[in-house]
Amino acid sequence: MTTKQPAVWFPAVRCGTGTDVFTETLVQGLRQRGIRAEITWLPHRAEYLPWTVPVPTPPPWANLVHINTWLHPRFIPGHVPVVATLHHSIHDPALRPYKGGLRSAYHRWWIVPIERRVLHRAGRVVAVSRFVADMARQTLCDVPMQVIYNGIDTELFQPGDHVRQLDAPFRLLYVGSWMARKGVDLLAPIMRELGSGFELQYTGGQAADQHRSAMPVNMRDLGRLSGHQVIVAMQNADAFLFPSRSEGLPLVAIEAMACGLPVIAMEGTSIEEVVVHGRTGLLCKREDIRAFANAARAMATNRQLHLACSASARETATTQFRGDKMVDAYVETYRDLLEGKP
């Protein structure tokens, strides 16, 4: 029997986050395999004011639709098989104290009903981590899901030639949005605990202005970085400090690992599917400032641990989180759906 070739249409809301990068990366990978794939970008208001945005017509060549679970059902055609990717864990009850009342209400009363409808509508549901799948079953609905880890370009993200000088501070790096969900409020206390033998470079920009006066002198704001600048920053750091309280899949941590950085992170999220404690980094108890400081000290003073974690981090990124591995998994999912496999 001849396998039907997928031809995939991506109606997607452009929101300036990692989901945009995921869609663009996947489409590029599909095209490289000779699979027709196109994105129709919808304006950001399509997320919260969907009735103000015209419904795009599916291309006549498309035999599959691939969407984000936040896409309003208004934009999902009724006659084409649907693959839906679940990217996040924002309904995690542990996040409620850090989201604020307005955002919590938006997620609960607007996003949750949309996601439930999408999850029931989709012919295949893909979660980007086991943590995301488990959280969706607890907070949304229990439908069949498979896990496909997002992938990165491990040729683009690779170690540089940085060698730490013995008399230089141990350089930590934080890359991410400046918000409580990412644990940025923990960075200053951690660096204050560590003192002058350490420095932290972080991406704060204007969002961090209100916290600047409380920051110790061993913190330096890099501002908003381009993709190339992020790679350079990673290649010139000694370890990646990532106290995020919840992640669907910590892609930036994987990128840091591909650059040879051990990751120091908070346990209890999908980070545990990426970082193996003592092998590719160190995991710390939730909200424990001293545990993070001790982990950084261990990396700085135990050269054997640092070198071993650095090498293992790179190996893990290149074997488990390559972009081509992600694309292959989605191609198999598309074909299974077209062939009617359960």
C-alpha positions in Angstrom: 0.0 0.0 0.0 1.3 3.4 -1.0 1.7 5.8 1.9 -0.1 9.1 1.4 2.3 12.1 1.4 1.4 14.7 4.1 0.7 18.2 2.9 0.4 20.4 6.0 -1.2 23.8 6.6 -0.3 25.8 9.7 -2.8 28.5 10.7 -1.0 30.2 13.6 -1.2 33.3 15.7 2.0 35.3 15.6 2.7 36.1 19.2 6.5 36.6 19.3 7.2 33.6 21.5 8.9 30.2 21.2 5.8 28.8 19.6 6.5 31.0 16.6 10.0 29.6 16.4 8.6 26.0 16.7 6.3 26.5 13.8 8.9 28.1 11.6 11.5 25.4 12.5 9.0 22.5 11.8 7.9 24.0 8.5 11.5 24.4 7.4 12.3 20.8 8.3 9.3 19.5 6.5 10.2 21.3 3.3 13.7 20.0 3.5 12.1 16.5 3.3 10.1 17.4 0.3 6.8 17.8 2.2 4.6 20.7 1.3 4.0 22.9 4.3 2.9 26.5 4.7 2.1 28.9 7.5 -0.8 31.4 7.5 0.0 33.9 10.2 -2.8 35.5 12.1 -2.4 38.7 14.0 -2.0 38.5 17.8 -5.5 39.7 18.4 -6.8 36.5 16.9 -6.0 34.9 20.3 -8.2 37.2 22.4 -10.6 38.8 19.8 -11.0 36.0 17.2 -14.2 37.5 15.8 -12.3 40.6 14.6 -10.0 38.4 12.3 -11.3 36.9 9.0 -11.1 33.2 8.8 -8.5 32.1 6.3 -9.4 29.5 3.7 -7.4 26.3 3.9 -5.2 25.7 0.8 -6.8 23.2 -1.6 -3.6 21.1 -1.5 -3.6 20.6 2.3 -4.6 17.2 3.6 -3.6 18.0 7.3 -3.9 21.0 9.6 -1.4 21.5 12.4 -2.3 23.9 15.1 -1.4 25.2 18.6 -3.9 24.2 21.3 -4.5 28.0 22.0 -5.9 28.5 18.5 -9.6 29.5 18.6 -11.9 26.8 17.0 -13.2 29.6 14.7 -10.0 29.1 12.7 -10.0 25.3 12.5 -11.5 23.9 9.3 -14.1 21.2 9.9 -13.2 18.9 7.0 -9.4 18.4 7.4 -7.7 16.1 9.9 -6.1 18.1 12.7 -2.8 17.7 14.7 -2.6 19.9 17.8 0.5 20.6 19.8 0.3 21.4 23.5 3.3 23.6 24.3 2.8 24.8 27.9 1.9 24.0 31.5 0.4 27.4 32.4 -2.6 25.7 34.2 -0.2 24.2 36.8 -1.7 25.1 40.2 1.8 25.9 41.5 1.8 28.9 39.2 -1.2 30.7 40.6 0.6 32.9 43.1 2.9 34.2 40.3 0.4 34.9 37.5 -1.7 37.7 38.9 -5.5 37.9 39.0 -6.1 39.2 35.5 -3.8 36.6 33.8 -5.2 33.8 35.9 -8.8 34.8 35.0 -7.8 34.9 31.3 -6.3 31.5 31.4 -9.1 30.0 33.4 -12.2 31.5 31.6 -10.9 32.0 28.1 -7.9 29.7 27.3 -9.1 26.6 29.2 -12.4 26.2 27.3 -10.6 26.8 24.0 -8.0 24.2 24.7 -10.6 21.6 25.8 -12.5 22.1 22.5 -9.3 21.8 20.5 -8.1 18.7 22.3 -11.4 16.9 21.6 -11.4 18.1 18.0 -7.8 17.0 17.1 -7.1 13.7 15.5 -3.7 13.6 17.1 -2.6 15.5 20.2 1.2 16.0 20.8 2.6 17.3 24.1 6.1 18.8 24.1 7.0 16.9 27.4 5.6 14.3 29.7 5.1 17.1 32.3 2.9 19.0 29.9 0.9 15.9 29.0 0.3 15.0 32.7 -0.7 18.6 33.5 -3.1 18.7 30.7 -4.8 15.5 31.9 -5.1 16.9 35.4 -6.4 20.4 34.4 -7.9 20.2 30.9 -9.1 16.7 29.8 -7.9 13.2 29.5 -7.4 12.4 25.8 -4.8 10.3 24.1 -1.5 12.2 23.8 2.0 11.4 22.5 5.2 13.2 23.5 7.5 14.7 20.9 10.2 16.9 22.3 10.9 20.1 20.5 14.3 20.1 18.8 17.0 22.7 18.2 19.7 23.3 15.7 22.7 21.6 17.4 25.1 22.8 14.6 24.1 26.4 15.3 24.1 26.0 19.1 27.5 24.5 19.9 30.4 25.1 22.3 32.7 28.0 21.7 36.4 28.4 22.8 35.7 30.1 26.1 38.1 28.9 28.9 37.6 30.3 32.4 40.6 32.0 33.9 41.3 30.9 37.4 41.3 34.5 38.8 38.1 35.4 36.9 34.6 35.3 38.5 32.5 32.2 37.6 30.1 33.5 35.0 26.4 32.5 35.2 23.9 33.3 32.5 20.1 33.7 32.5 18.3 34.0 29.2 14.5 34.4 29.2 11.5 36.6 29.8 11.6 38.8 32.8 8.6 37.5 34.7 7.9 35.8 38.0 6.9 32.5 36.4 10.5 32.3 35.2 11.8 32.8 38.7 13.6 36.1 38.0 12.8 37.3 41.5 15.2 34.7 42.8 18.2 35.9 40.7 19.2 38.8 42.9 19.0 36.8 46.2 21.0 34.0 44.7 23.7 36.4 43.4 23.8 38.3 46.7 24.4 34.9 48.5 27.2 34.0 46.1 29.1 37.3 46.3 32.1 38.6 44.4 33.5 35.3 43.1 30.5 35.1 40.7 28.8 37.2 38.1 25.4 36.8 36.4 24.7 38.1 32.9 20.9 38.2 32.3 18.4 39.4 29.7 16.3 41.9 31.5 15.9 45.2 29.6 13.2 47.6 30.5 11.1 44.8 32.2 13.9 44.6 34.8 14.1 48.3 35.5 11.8 48.2 38.6 14.1 45.6 40.2 17.4 47.1 39.4 17.9 49.0 42.6 17.7 45.8 44.6 20.3 44.0 42.5 23.8 43.3 43.8 26.8 44.6 41.8 27.6 41.1 40.4 24.6 41.2 38.1 24.9 42.7 34.5 22.0 43.2 32.2 22.6 42.2 28.6 19.3 43.7 27.4 17.3 42.0 24.6 19.5 39.8 22.5 19.3 38.6 18.9 19.5 34.9 18.2 23.2 35.2 17.3 23.9 37.2 20.4 22.3 34.6 22.6 24.6 32.0 21.2 27.7 34.2 21.8 26.5 34.8 25.4 26.1 31.1 26.0 29.5 30.3 24.5 31.1 32.8 26.9 29.4 31.6 30.1 30.4 28.9 32.6 26.9 27.7 33.6 23.3 28.4 32.9 21.2 29.6 35.8 17.5 28.8 35.2 15.2 29.1 38.3 12.0 28.9 36.2 9.0 27.7 38.2 7.2 26.1 35.3 8.2 25.2 31.7 6.4 23.3 29.0 9.8 22.3 27.7 12.8 24.5 28.6 14.1 25.0 25.1 16.5 27.8 26.1 18.1 25.4 28.7 18.5 22.8 25.9 20.2 25.4 23.7 22.5 26.2 26.6 23.3 22.5 27.0 24.1 22.3 23.3 26.6 25.1 23.9 28.2 23.0 26.6 26.7 24.7 29.6 25.7 22.8 32.7 22.3 23.9 33.9 21.4 24.9 37.4 17.6 24.7 37.7 14.5 24.3 39.9 13.2 20.8 40.3 9.5 19.8 39.9 8.9 20.8 36.2 9.7 19.5 32.8 13.3 20.5 33.4 13.7 17.1 35.0 13.2 15.5 31.5 16.1 17.6 30.3 18.6 17.9 33.1 19.9 14.8 34.9 21.1 15.9 38.4 24.8 15.5 38.7 25.2 14.6 35.1 24.1 17.5 32.9 23.6 20.0 35.7 22.2 20.4 39.2 18.6 20.5 40.3 17.6 22.6 43.3 14.6 22.4 45.7 11.9 24.8 44.8 12.3 28.4 46.1 15.6 27.4 47.9 18.0 30.3 47.4 20.8 28.6 49.4 20.4 25.4 47.3 20.9 27.4 44.1 24.0 29.2 45.6 25.5 25.9 46.7 24.9 24.4 43.3 26.7 27.3 41.6 29.6 27.0 44.1 29.9 23.3 43.4 30.1 24.0 39.7 32.7 26.7 40.2 35.0 24.8 42.6 34.7 21.2 41.4 36.4 21.3 38.0 35.8 17.6 37.3 32.1 18.0 37.9 31.9 21.1 35.7 33.8 19.4 32.8 31.8 16.2 33.0 28.5 18.0 33.1 29.5 20.3 30.2 30.4 17.3 28.0 27.3 15.4 29.0 25.0 18.4 28.5 26.3 18.7 24.9 25.9 15.0 24.3 22.3 15.0 25.6 21.3 17.9 23.5 22.7 16.4 20.3 21.2 12.9 20.9 17.8 13.7 22.4 16.8 17.2 21.2 18.0 17.5 17.6 15.6 19.4 15.3 15.7 16.6 12.7 14.6 14.1 15.3 11.5 16.3 16.1 10.6 16.6 12.4 10.9 12.9 11.8 8.5 12.2 14.7 5.9 14.6 13.3 6.2 13.2 9.8 5.4 9.7 11.3 2.5 11.2 13.3 1.1 12.8 10.1 1.3 9.6 8.2 -0.3 7.6 10.9 -3.2 10.0 11.0 -3.7 10.0 7.2 -3.6 6.2 7.2 -6.1 6.0 10.0 -3.8 4.2 12.5 -5.0 4.4 16.1 
